[in-house]
Amino acid sequence: MAFSTTSHLPLIDAEAARRLVLPLFPRRLRTCLDTGLRIPAARQNLVLDIVALVPEAAALARAWSGNADAGNDPSPSDPSPVLARHALTQFLDHHAVAWDRPAARSLADLVTLLSCTVDDADASARLALPLWLEFEALSDLPLKLPAIAEVQTAIGLGPAHGSKVDDDDLVAGSEARQMLLDAWNEALREALLILTGSAGNAVAAAAVLSRGGTCEFMIGAPLVPGLTRFGERLTLSVADSAKQGERRRRRAAERALQRSDKRLRELKASTAASPPHPVPPAETPPRSIPEGHVLVVSEVQDTPDRKSSVTRGYEGIIGRPVPLAPVPDLAALRAALAFEFPYAVDVVDRLLVDLVGRNDVAFRPTLILGSPGAGKSRLVGRLAHHLAVGLWRVDATRDSGASIGGTDRRWSTSEPAHPLMAIARYGIANPLILVDELEKAAARSDHGRLWDSLLPLLEAETARAYPDPAFQAEVDLSHVSWVATANAMDPLPGPLRDRLRVLEMPAPGIEHLESLVAPVLAGIAESRGLDPRLLAALDGEEIALVRRGWRGGSIRRLSRLVEAVVTAREALSPRH
């Protein structure tokens, strides 16, 4: 890791971020993505893993490794490497079934991956499904990145608090720490994005090769690096088409804005020459902005002497129309939410009534009030999921002061308002923002209060021309939807209560148990990367067990009980 001479902060190396993220991937995918992989050394390590897990396979594993190492340029008439591989994989497959050890099956897949070529359709057919299932499990990885960023920041700058420091040193150290933490978070997210794309390429290549596809430019190449390279070739046309479409969209938007600027200049010139001419009303939207789009940020003037641009990462929304997410089929949406929240259908209906007759998604500022564990936050998350809009979550217990409304450009850690960050991340002008546990926000006003910062963002008139402190420009945040959750109303100030519609979320009762089991099982299947149909419904005895431990109330407790029953069922099921 290099160090900057100007700021004395470590410069984040993209390769360092990749090395930190890659170990988080499942083993089969990780092996495909490891650009520094040495196949002979990988085989030797795999033999050690096989011997540790299945000692009975030690002789077969060593025979396979010896044949594979000796057969770097094998004769087509020599069947020894193929026979050794088949003997080892068959033994590991049988052991996995007989002793219920999925890890043995995984080791057999790695044997195939490290000793076959891209011409072996059977090998690709064997790997296609396991690689796909591992790819599906990658959705949890973003949750692990903040902890890695914290560790790397501590390594770079030491502990968060020294023993005895001056106030000025403490402030400077805090700012430096935050800058480094932000840099690590950005680098890790970028590395995860790139690695996930490469993983998708490997999965696509395995699927195509398993169906008889050919890879002319890699005939006879080893399978483990070939999957990613062939996948890149497969998806090249799609990526090029997407890039061309994005370039066309940007050119069209730029031309539309240029025409709008030209008409505005002509209008100003004619008005100056002939004042009596009527001026078009300000509320009339410019004709150059496509229907179903919003110009969120017209332009931003950067500060020349800043070390980093405040507009970096926001180029996609500055001076360009941003689309509005449309309203989907409300009947299907209501049915999906009613299935998951049978005890809160009234709350669902009162939320969805805001979308009736609308073309784009928009909710009135809403506070969902209810007891802990009633499913308030999960309802908002599932609502955003079914609407296909981004969900930006703000934890009121951790939000620092007024940062939700943006921080001033004069600070080195300045950031735009959270709604702008959500718009840039999800590429739509109407994301959904969840402020969780609103009543627990800090009441001190040393650095501003979250409650006070929310007030102008909740009013459509002020949000339409919100003065963002980082961009130092007026931005249109009026299409952003705000939903907050709370356990009590008492701490909230009067002006904030006046701006929020309050919906009371009921806690589920014992009478809802049978109707809740199905969506809870579906959630468990989703968390395991399984098709929900693969988890059988609970029988009468199992429901009775759950009923003894859950008499209503927290959905979290119900989920834990159902998962315990499912785990016990799997442990007691007969082995085949």
C-alpha positions in Angstrom: 0.0 0.0 0.0 1.4 3.4 -1.1 1.3 6.6 1.0 0.3 10.0 -0.2 2.9 12.8 0.4 0.2 15.5 0.6 -2.3 14.0 3.0 -0.2 11.3 4.6 -3.1 8.9 4.0 -2.6 5.5 2.5 -3.6 5.3 -1.2 -6.0 2.5 -1.8 -4.7 0.0 -4.3 -7.5 -1.6 -6.5 -5.6 -4.9 -6.4 -5.4 -4.8 -2.6 -9.1 -4.4 -2.4 -9.5 -7.3 -4.8 -7.3 -9.5 -2.6 -9.5 -8.7 0.4 -12.8 -9.4 -1.4 -11.9 -12.5 -3.3 -11.6 -14.8 -0.1 -15.2 -14.0 0.7 -16.4 -15.8 -2.5 -17.5 -19.4 -2.3 -14.6 -21.8 -3.1 -15.5 -23.0 -6.6 -16.2 -19.5 -7.9 -13.1 -18.2 -6.0 -11.0 -20.8 -7.8 -12.3 -19.6 -11.2 -11.6 -15.9 -10.4 -8.1 -16.2 -8.9 -6.0 -14.7 -11.6 -2.8 -15.7 -9.7 -3.8 -19.4 -9.5 -1.1 -22.0 -10.0 -2.9 -25.1 -11.0 -0.2 -27.7 -9.8 0.0 -25.9 -6.4 -3.8 -25.8 -6.2 -4.0 -29.5 -6.9 -1.6 -30.2 -4.0 -3.6 -28.1 -1.6 -6.8 -29.8 -2.7 -5.2 -33.2 -2.0 -4.5 -32.1 1.5 -8.1 -31.0 2.0 -9.4 -34.3 0.6 -7.2 -36.3 2.9 -8.3 -34.2 5.9 -12.0 -34.6 5.1 -12.1 -38.1 3.6 -9.0 -40.1 4.7 -10.2 -43.1 2.8 -9.7 -41.2 -0.5 -6.0 -40.4 0.2 -4.6 -43.0 -2.2 -7.0 -42.0 -5.0 -6.3 -38.3 -4.4 -2.5 -38.8 -4.7 -2.9 -40.9 -7.8 -5.0 -38.2 -9.4 -2.6 -35.5 -8.5 0.4 -37.5 -9.8 -1.3 -38.4 -13.1 -2.4 -34.8 -13.6 1.0 -33.3 -12.9 2.7 -35.8 -15.1 0.2 -35.3 -17.9 0.7 -31.6 -18.6 1.1 -32.6 -22.3 -0.7 -36.0 -22.2 -0.9 -38.4 -25.1 -4.5 -38.7 -26.5 -4.1 -42.5 -26.2 -3.2 -42.4 -22.5 -6.4 -42.8 -20.4 -4.6 -42.7 -17.0 -5.4 -39.1 -16.0 -9.0 -39.4 -17.0 -9.4 -42.7 -15.1 -7.7 -41.4 -12.0 -10.0 -38.3 -12.0 -13.1 -40.4 -12.5 -12.2 -42.8 -9.7 -11.6 -39.9 -7.3 -14.7 -37.9 -8.1 -16.9 -41.0 -8.0 -15.6 -42.0 -4.6 -16.1 -38.4 -3.2 -19.6 -38.3 -4.7 -20.5 -41.6 -3.1 -19.1 -40.5 0.3 -21.0 -37.2 0.1 -24.3 -39.1 -0.3 -23.6 -41.9 2.1 -22.4 -39.7 4.9 -24.3 -36.5 4.1 -21.2 -34.4 3.6 -21.8 -31.7 0.9 -18.2 -30.6 1.3 -17.1 -33.9 -0.3 -19.2 -33.1 -3.4 -17.6 -29.6 -3.4 -14.1 -31.2 -3.4 -15.1 -33.5 -6.3 -16.2 -30.4 -8.3 -12.8 -28.8 -7.6 -11.1 -31.9 -8.8 -13.0 -31.6 -12.1 -12.3 -27.9 -12.3 -8.6 -28.3 -11.9 -8.1 -31.3 -14.3 -10.5 -30.8 -17.2 -10.4 -28.6 -20.3 -13.0 -26.4 -21.9 -13.7 -29.1 -24.4 -15.1 -31.4 -21.7 -18.9 -30.8 -21.9 -19.5 -33.4 -19.1 -17.3 -31.4 -16.7 -19.1 -28.2 -17.5 -22.4 -29.9 -17.1 -21.3 -31.0 -13.6 -20.2 -27.5 -12.6 -23.0 -25.4 -14.1 -25.4 -25.8 -11.3 -23.0 -25.6 -8.3 -21.4 -22.4 -9.8 -24.9 -20.9 -10.3 -25.9 -21.7 -6.7 -22.7 -20.1 -5.4 -23.3 -17.0 -7.6 -26.8 -16.7 -6.2 -25.3 -16.6 -2.7 -23.2 -13.6 -3.4 -26.0 -11.2 -2.4 -24.9 -11.3 1.2 -21.3 -10.2 0.5 -21.9 -6.4 0.6 -22.9 -6.7 4.3 -19.3 -7.9 5.1 -17.5 -5.1 3.4 -17.9 -2.3 6.1 -16.2 -4.5 8.7 -13.2 -5.1 6.3 -13.0 -1.4 5.7 -13.0 -0.7 9.4 -10.1 -3.2 9.9 -8.1 -1.8 7.1 -8.6 1.8 8.4 -7.4 0.7 11.8 -4.4 -0.9 10.2 -3.6 2.3 8.3 -4.2 4.8 11.0 -4.1 2.9 14.3 -6.9 2.8 16.9 -9.8 5.2 16.6 -9.0 7.1 19.9 -5.6 7.9 21.3 -4.8 8.2 25.0 -4.0 11.9 25.2 -4.5 14.2 22.2 -5.3 17.9 21.6 -8.8 18.8 20.4 -7.4 20.0 17.0 -5.5 16.7 16.6 -8.6 14.7 17.5 -10.7 16.6 14.9 -8.0 16.2 12.2 -7.6 12.5 13.0 -11.3 11.9 12.9 -11.5 13.5 9.5 -8.5 11.5 8.2 -10.0 8.3 9.5 -13.3 9.0 7.8 -11.6 9.8 4.5 -9.7 6.6 4.6 -12.8 4.6 5.7 -14.7 6.1 2.8 -11.9 5.3 0.4 -11.7 1.7 1.5 -15.5 1.3 1.3 -15.5 2.6 -2.3 -12.5 0.4 -3.3 -14.1 -2.7 -1.8 -17.5 -2.0 -3.5 -15.7 -1.5 -6.8 -13.7 -4.8 -6.4 -16.9 -6.7 -5.5 -18.7 -5.3 -8.5 -15.9 -6.3 -10.9 -15.5 -9.8 -9.3 -19.3 -10.4 -9.4 -19.3 -9.6 -13.1 -16.4 -12.0 -13.7 -18.3 -14.7 -11.6 -21.4 -14.1 -13.8 -19.2 -14.7 -16.9 -17.9 -18.0 -15.5 -21.4 -19.2 -14.7 -22.6 -18.3 -18.3 -19.6 -20.1 -19.8 -20.3 -23.3 -17.8 -23.9 -23.2 -18.9 -23.1 -22.8 -22.6 -20.3 -25.4 -22.6 -22.5 -27.9 -20.8 -25.0 -27.6 -23.7 -22.5 -28.4 -26.4 -21.1 -24.9 -27.0 -17.6 -24.5 -28.3 -14.8 -22.1 -27.6 -12.7 -22.0 -30.8 -10.0 -19.6 -29.4 -9.4 -21.8 -26.3 -9.5 -25.4 -27.6 -7.7 -27.6 -25.2 -7.2 -24.8 -22.6 -7.6 -25.7 -18.9 -11.2 -25.3 -17.6 -10.5 -23.2 -14.5 -9.2 -20.1 -16.3 -11.1 -20.8 -19.4 -14.6 -20.3 -17.9 -14.0 -16.7 -17.1 -12.3 -15.9 -20.4 -14.9 -17.7 -22.5 -17.6 -16.0 -20.5 -16.1 -12.6 -21.2 -16.2 -13.4 -24.9 -19.8 -14.6 -24.7 -21.0 -11.4 -23.0 -18.8 -9.0 -25.0 -21.6 -8.2 -27.5 -24.1 -7.6 -24.7 -21.6 -5.3 -22.8 -20.8 -3.4 -26.0 -24.5 -3.0 -26.8 -25.2 -1.7 -23.3 -22.3 0.8 -23.6 -23.6 2.0 -27.0 -27.1 2.4 -25.6 -25.8 4.4 -22.7 -23.7 6.6 -25.0 -26.8 7.2 -27.2 -28.9 8.0 -24.2 -26.3 10.5 -22.9 -25.9 12.2 -26.3 -29.7 12.5 -26.7 -30.0 14.0 -23.2 -27.1 16.4 -23.8 -28.6 17.5 -27.1 -32.0 18.1 -25.4 -30.3 20.2 -22.7 -28.4 22.2 -25.4 -31.6 22.9 -27.2 -33.3 23.9 -23.9 -30.4 26.3 -23.1 -30.5 27.8 -26.6 -34.3 28.5 -26.3 -33.8 30.0 -22.9 -31.1 32.4 -24.2 -33.3 33.3 -27.1 -36.2 33.9 -24.7 -34.1 36.1 -22.5 -32.8 38.2 -25.5 -36.4 38.7 -26.8 -37.6 39.6 -23.3 -34.9 42.2 -22.9 -35.7 43.8 -26.3 -39.5 43.7 -25.8 -40.5 43.6 -22.1 -44.3 43.4 -22.8 -44.0 39.9 -24.3 -45.4 37.3 -21.9 -43.0 35.0 -20.1 -43.9 31.3 -19.9 -44.9 30.3 -16.4 -42.1 29.0 -14.3 -43.9 25.8 -13.4 -44.2 24.7 -17.1 -41.6 21.8 -17.4 -39.0 22.2 -20.2 -40.1 20.4 -23.3 -36.6 18.9 -23.7 -36.9 16.7 -20.7 -38.5 13.3 -21.7 -41.8 12.3 -20.3 -41.4 10.2 -17.1 -38.0 11.9 -16.3 -36.9 14.7 -14.0 -33.9 17.0 -14.1 -32.7 16.6 -10.5 -29.5 18.6 -10.8 -29.1 21.1 -13.6 -25.4 22.0 -13.0 -22.7 22.1 -10.3 -19.8 24.4 -10.1 -16.8 22.6 -8.6 -14.3 24.4 -6.3 -11.0 24.5 -8.3 -8.7 24.2 -5.2 -10.3 21.1 -3.8 -8.3 17.9 -3.7 -11.3 15.8 -4.8 -14.3 16.8 -6.9 -17.6 17.0 -5.0 -19.3 15.7 -8.2 -17.3 12.5 -8.5 -19.7 9.6 -8.7 -22.7 11.9 -9.6 -22.0 12.5 -13.3 -24.9 10.3 -14.2 -27.5 12.7 -12.7 -25.9 16.2 -13.1 -27.4 17.9 -16.1 -29.1 14.8 -17.3 -32.8 13.8 -17.0 -33.3 11.0 -14.5 -36.2 8.5 -15.0 -39.0 7.9 -12.6 -39.8 4.3 -11.5 -43.3 3.5 -12.8 -46.2 2.0 -10.8 -46.5 -1.7 -11.4 -49.7 -3.9 -11.3 -51.2 -2.9 -8.0 -53.4 -6.0 -7.7 -50.4 -8.3 -8.0 -48.4 -6.0 -5.6 -51.2 -6.1 -3.0 -51.5 -9.9 -3.3 -47.7 -10.4 -2.8 -47.6 -8.1 0.3 -50.8 -9.6 1.8 -49.3 -13.0 1.5 -46.2 -11.9 3.5 -48.0 -9.7 6.0 -51.5 -11.2 6.5 -51.9 -9.4 9.8 -51.1 -6.0 8.3 -53.3 -5.9 5.2 -54.9 -2.6 6.4 -51.5 -0.9 6.5 -50.6 -2.3 3.1 -53.8 -0.9 1.7 -53.3 2.5 3.2 -49.8 2.6 1.7 -50.9 1.5 -1.8 -53.7 3.9 -2.0 -51.1 6.6 -2.7 -50.2 4.8 -5.9 -53.8 4.6 -7.3 -54.1 6.6 -10.6 -50.4 7.5 -10.6 -47.8 6.8 -13.4 -44.8 6.9 -11.1 -44.1 5.6 -7.6 -44.6 8.3 -4.8 -45.8 8.0 -1.2 -46.8 10.7 1.3 -44.3 11.1 4.1 -45.3 8.3 6.5 -44.5 7.0 9.9 -45.2 3.4 10.7 -45.7 3.0 14.4 -45.6 -0.4 16.1 -44.0 -2.6 18.7 -40.5 -4.1 18.2 -40.4 -7.1 16.0 -43.8 -6.4 14.3 -42.1 -6.3 10.9 -42.2 -2.5 10.2 -38.8 -2.3 8.5 -39.3 -5.5 6.7 -42.6 -4.3 5.3 -40.9 -1.2 3.9 -38.1 -3.3 2.4 -40.4 -5.8 0.8 -42.5 -2.9 -0.6 -39.4 -1.4 -2.2 -38.5 -4.8 -3.6 -41.8 -5.5 -5.2 -41.9 -1.9 -6.6 -38.4 -2.4 -8.1 -37.2 0.9 -6.6 -34.1 1.4 -4.6 -34.3 1.4 -0.8 -31.9 3.7 1.0 -31.9 3.0 4.8 -30.9 5.5 7.4 -30.4 4.2 11.0 -31.6 7.1 13.1 -29.7 5.7 16.1 -26.4 6.1 14.3 -26.9 9.1 11.9 -24.6 11.9 12.9 -26.5 15.1 13.4 -27.8 16.8 10.3 -25.8 14.7 7.7 -29.0 13.4 6.1 -29.4 16.8 4.5 -25.8 17.0 3.3 -22.7 18.5 4.7 -21.1 21.7 3.6 -18.5 21.8 0.8 -15.9 23.5 3.0 -15.4 20.2 5.0 -13.1 17.6 3.5 -15.7 14.9 4.3 -18.5 16.8 2.6 -21.3 14.7 1.1 -24.5 15.6 -0.7 -27.9 15.0 0.9 -28.9 11.4 1.4 -31.7 11.6 -1.2 -29.2 12.7 -3.8 -26.9 9.8 -2.9 -29.9 7.4 -3.3 -30.8 8.9 -6.6 -27.3 8.5 -7.9 -27.0 4.9 -6.6 -30.2 3.6 -8.0 -30.5 5.7 -11.2 -34.1 6.8 -10.5 -35.5 10.1 -9.3 -38.0 8.5 -6.9 -36.2 6.1 -4.6 -37.7 5.1 -1.3 -35.9 6.2 1.9 -36.4 4.4 5.2 -35.5 6.2 8.4 -35.4 3.4 10.9 -36.2 4.0 14.7 -36.9 7.7 14.1 -37.7 8.4 17.8 -34.2 7.3 18.9 -32.4 10.0 16.9 -30.0 12.1 19.0 -31.9 15.1 20.6 -28.7 17.2 21.1 -28.3 19.9 18.5 -24.5 20.4 18.7 -24.1 19.3 15.1 -27.7 19.7 14.1 -30.5 17.2 14.6 -31.8 14.6 12.1 -35.4 15.7 13.0 -34.8 19.3 12.0 -32.9 18.3 8.8 -35.9 16.2 7.7 -38.4 19.1 7.8 -37.5 20.7 4.4 -37.1 17.3 2.7 -40.6 16.2 3.6 -42.3 19.3 2.1 -42.7 19.0 -1.6 -42.3 22.8 -2.2 -39.0 23.1 -0.3 -37.7 19.7 -1.6 -38.3 20.8 -5.2 -35.6 23.5 -4.8 -33.5 22.1 -2.0 -30.2 24.0 -1.5 -27.7 21.1 -1.3 -24.7 22.2 0.9 -22.2 20.1 -0.9 -23.2 20.8 -4.5 -24.0 24.5 -3.5 -26.9 24.3 -6.0 -30.7 23.9 -5.9 -31.7 20.3 -6.5 -35.1 18.7 -7.1 -35.8 16.0 -4.4 -39.6 16.3 -4.5 -40.1 12.9 -6.0 -38.3 11.0 -3.2 -40.6 9.0 -0.9 -40.0 9.0 2.8 -41.1 6.2 5.2 -40.0 6.2 8.9 -40.5 3.6 11.6 -40.8 4.1 15.4 -41.9 2.3 18.5 -43.3 5.5 20.1 -44.4 9.0 19.2 -43.5 10.8 22.4 -40.0 12.0 21.7 -40.8 13.4 18.2 -41.1 17.2 17.9 -44.5 18.7 16.9 -43.4 20.1 13.5 -42.1 16.7 12.4 -45.4 15.0 13.6 -47.4 17.5 11.5 -45.6 16.4 8.3 -46.0 12.6 8.8 -49.0 10.4 8.2 -49.0 7.9 11.0 -49.9 4.2 10.3 -50.1 1.8 13.2 -48.6 -1.6 12.5 -50.4 -4.3 14.4 -48.4 -7.1 16.0 -49.3 -10.6 14.6 -51.3 -12.8 17.0 -51.4 -16.5 17.5 -54.4 -16.6 15.1 -52.1 -15.6 12.3 -49.6 -18.5 12.8 -50.7 -20.8 10.0 -50.9 -17.9 7.4 -47.4 -16.6 8.5 -45.6 -20.0 8.3 -45.7 -20.0 4.4 -44.0 -16.6 3.9 -41.5 -17.4 6.8 -40.6 -20.6 5.0 -40.2 -18.7 1.7 -37.8 -16.3 3.5 -35.8 -19.1 4.9 -35.5 -20.7 1.5 -34.4 -17.4 0.0 -31.7 -16.9 2.6 -30.3 -20.4 1.8 -30.4 -19.8 -1.9 -33.1 -22.4 -2.5 -36.3 -22.6 -4.5 -39.1 -22.1 -1.9 -40.8 -25.2 -3.3 -38.0 -27.3 -2.0 -38.9 -26.6 1.6 -42.0 -28.7 2.5 -44.7 -27.1 4.5 -44.8 -27.7 8.3 -47.0 -30.6 9.3 -49.4 -30.6 12.2 -46.9 -31.7 14.8 -44.3 -29.2 13.7 -46.9 -26.3 13.8 -47.9 -27.4 17.3 -44.2 -27.2 18.3 -44.0 -23.7 17.0 -47.2 -22.7 18.7 -45.8 -23.7 22.1 -42.9 -21.3 21.7 -44.7 -18.4 19.9 -47.9 -16.9 21.2 -47.8 -13.9 18.9 -45.8 -10.7 18.7 -42.3 -10.7 17.2 -41.9 -12.0 13.7 -38.2 -12.3 14.3 -38.8 -14.9 17.1 -41.3 -16.8 14.9 -38.7 -17.0 12.1 -36.1 -18.4 14.5 -38.5 -21.0 15.7 -39.6 -22.1 12.2 -35.9 -22.3 11.1 -35.1 -24.4 14.2 -37.9 -26.8 13.3 -36.7 -27.0 9.6 -33.1 -27.7 10.8 -34.3 -30.4 13.2 -36.4 -32.0 10.4 -33.4 -32.1 8.1 -31.1 -33.6 10.8 -33.6 -36.3 11.6 -34.5 -37.2 8.0 -33.4 -40.6 6.8 -30.1 -40.8 5.0 -30.0 -42.2 1.4 
